[in-house]
Amino acid sequence: MIMVTGANGQLASLTLRELAGRDVPALGASRTPSGEQRHLDFDEPASLDLTGVSTLLLVPAGYAEDDRVIVRHRAVLDAAVRDGVSHVVYTSLTGAGDHLGFALAHRATERMIRTSGLGWTILRNGLYAELFGALLSWVPDGLESAFGDGALAAVARADLAAAAAIVASDPTAHAGRSYDLVGAPITAAEIAGQLGVAHRTIGLDEYRARLLADDTLLPFQPPMLASIATSVRHGFLDNTSPDLGQLLDRPPIAPLAVAAKAAAARQP
Ligand SMILES: NC(=O)c1ccc[n+]([C@@H]2O[C@H](COP(=O)([O-])OP(=O)(O)OC[C@H]3O[C@@H](n4cnc5c(N)ncnc54)[C@H](OP(=O)(O)O)[C@@H]3O)[C@@H](O)[C@H]2O)c1
C-alpha cells in the first residue's frame, strides 16, 4: 500500500487524485483525516502508525523552523523503519535551491533518508509556478516584486503531483535516484506581460522591510521569502533539467500561464 502524507495539502491531494486516476490503490494520511484517510501528525508520535504501508510518499511539513521540521521528519522516518516500510519517496527541493532559507531542512531530511536503510527516491521539486505568481504584489499600475529580471525555473504543482504518482506507483524502478523536477525559466515581467500589465522591481531592503512589517507572517517567513527573492533575482534558480519531462513522458505544463493565473487571482 502507498501512503501519502499531508493528504489535505495541495500537492498531496493532487498526487492522490493522480494515483486514483491510474487505478493505483493509495491511502492518504492527514492531521484532519476524512473518509478512508489515516490520522497522522508528525508532531504526535502516537499517531505515526505506518503498519501495512510499503511505499511512503513523504510530503514535507515545511512550515516551521529547521529544528521542528527535522524532528518531524526524523520521527516519521523512524516509524517507517519500525513498521516495515520498504521505500520512501520524498518531495524535496531542487538542487539549485541550496541558497534558500528552507534548503537545510530538505537536505538534512535527504541525508536521514539515505542512511535510513529504507529504499528511497528523492524528488527535488522546483518552486511552484503558483507560488511565483502569488508572490507578485498588485499596485495601481501593475505588478511589483523584488525578483528583478531574474528567471525562475517554475513548475506547475500538477506536474509535480503527476511525477510523484508515477514514482510511487513503481518505486523499485526509481530506487536510489534523485530527480531534479523543474520547469521552463520565466520572469516576473513575463508574468505581468501575460496579464497585460507592467512589472516594477523594488529593492531587497524595501522588500524585507515590508515582510518584517507584515504581522500575518510567522517569524521564519520573512527571511525565507527574502531568500527566494534574492535567489531568483541573481539567477540562482533558473536551472533546467530534462528529468520532469522524462518522468512524465510528455512536455511539462508551460509554467507562465499557471503563474499568471495565480497572480490574477490575487488582483484586488
Ligand atoms: N516547491 C514549492 O514551491 C513549495 C512551496 C511551498 C511549500 N512547499 C513544500 O512542499 C510541501 C507541500 O506543498 P503544498 O503546496 O501541498 O503545501 P500545503 O498545501 O500547504 O500542504 C502542506 C500540508 O502539510 C501537512 N502538514 C503540516 N503539518 C503537518 C504535521 N505536523 N504532520 C503531518 N502533516 C503536516 C498538512 O496536511 P494535512 O492538512 O492533511 O494534515 C498540510 O496541508 C509543503 O508542506 C512545503 O514543505 C514547496
The ligand as a MOL file (V3000), in Angstrom:
LIG
                    3D

  0  0  0     0  0            999 V3000
M  V30 BEGIN CTAB
M  V30 COUNTS 48 52 0 0 0
M  V30 BEGIN ATOM
M  V30 1 N 8.1050 23.7990 -4.2040 0
M  V30 2 C 7.4620 24.8540 -3.7200 0
M  V30 3 O 7.3060 25.9120 -4.3740 0
M  V30 4 C 6.8680 24.7930 -2.3550 0
M  V30 5 C 6.1110 25.8930 -1.9370 0
M  V30 6 C 5.5520 25.8300 -0.6870 0
M  V30 7 C 5.7550 24.7150 0.1090 0
M  V30 8 N 6.4800 23.6640 -0.3370 0 CHG=1
M  V30 9 C 6.7140 22.4680 0.4900 0
M  V30 10 O 6.0090 21.4010 -0.1060 0
M  V30 11 C 5.0390 20.8950 0.7940 0
M  V30 12 C 3.7850 20.5710 0.0200 0
M  V30 13 O 3.3520 21.7240 -0.6550 0
M  V30 14 P 1.8020 22.0780 -0.7370 0
M  V30 15 O 1.6630 23.0950 -1.7760 0
M  V30 16 O 0.9960 20.8300 -0.8150 0 CHG=-1
M  V30 17 O 1.5910 22.7640 0.7110 0
M  V30 18 P 0.2420 22.8270 1.5380 0
M  V30 19 O -0.9530 22.8570 0.6380 0
M  V30 20 O 0.3990 23.9480 2.4910 0
M  V30 21 O 0.2110 21.4480 2.3390 0
M  V30 22 C 1.0620 21.1820 3.4020 0
M  V30 23 C 0.4830 20.0150 4.1700 0
M  V30 24 O 1.4690 19.5470 5.0910 0
M  V30 25 C 0.7810 18.7670 6.0450 0
M  V30 26 N 1.3010 19.0040 7.3900 0
M  V30 27 C 1.5150 20.1820 8.0040 0
M  V30 28 N 1.9300 19.9760 9.2600 0
M  V30 29 C 1.9520 18.6360 9.4360 0
M  V30 30 C 2.2800 17.7910 10.5140 0
M  V30 31 N 2.6470 18.2880 11.7160 0
M  V30 32 N 2.1830 16.4470 10.3460 0
M  V30 33 C 1.7850 15.9310 9.1730 0
M  V30 34 N 1.4680 16.6710 8.0920 0
M  V30 35 C 1.5470 18.0060 8.2550 0
M  V30 36 C -0.6880 19.2100 6.0430 0
M  V30 37 O -1.5110 18.1520 5.5720 0
M  V30 38 P -2.8860 17.8040 6.3430 0
M  V30 39 O -3.6440 19.1050 6.3520 0
M  V30 40 O -3.5320 16.7650 5.5100 0
M  V30 41 O -2.5040 17.3360 7.7200 0
M  V30 42 C -0.6800 20.3750 5.0620 0
M  V30 43 O -1.8970 20.5050 4.3930 0
M  V30 44 C 4.8690 21.9950 1.8420 0
M  V30 45 O 4.4670 21.4430 3.1050 0
M  V30 46 C 6.2220 22.6180 1.8890 0
M  V30 47 O 7.0770 21.8810 2.7460 0
M  V30 48 C 7.0290 23.6750 -1.5600 0
M  V30 END ATOM
M  V30 BEGIN BOND
M  V30 1 1 1 2
M  V30 2 2 2 3
M  V30 3 1 2 4
M  V30 4 1 4 5
M  V30 5 2 4 48
M  V30 6 2 5 6
M  V30 7 1 6 7
M  V30 8 2 7 8
M  V30 9 1 8 9
M  V30 10 1 8 48
M  V30 11 1 9 10
M  V30 12 1 9 46
M  V30 13 1 10 11
M  V30 14 1 11 12
M  V30 15 1 11 44
M  V30 16 1 12 13
M  V30 17 1 13 14
M  V30 18 2 14 15
M  V30 19 1 14 16
M  V30 20 1 14 17
M  V30 21 1 17 18
M  V30 22 2 18 19
M  V30 23 1 18 20
M  V30 24 1 18 21
M  V30 25 1 21 22
M  V30 26 1 22 23
M  V30 27 1 23 24
M  V30 28 1 23 42
M  V30 29 1 24 25
M  V30 30 1 25 26
M  V30 31 1 25 36
M  V30 32 1 26 27
M  V30 33 1 26 35
M  V30 34 2 27 28
M  V30 35 1 28 29
M  V30 36 1 29 30
M  V30 37 2 29 35
M  V30 38 1 30 31
M  V30 39 2 30 32
M  V30 40 1 32 33
M  V30 41 2 33 34
M  V30 42 1 34 35
M  V30 43 1 36 37
M  V30 44 1 36 42
M  V30 45 1 37 38
M  V30 46 2 38 39
M  V30 47 1 38 40
M  V30 48 1 38 41
M  V30 49 1 42 43
M  V30 50 1 44 45
M  V30 51 1 44 46
M  V30 52 1 46 47
M  V30 END BOND
M  V30 END CTAB
M  END
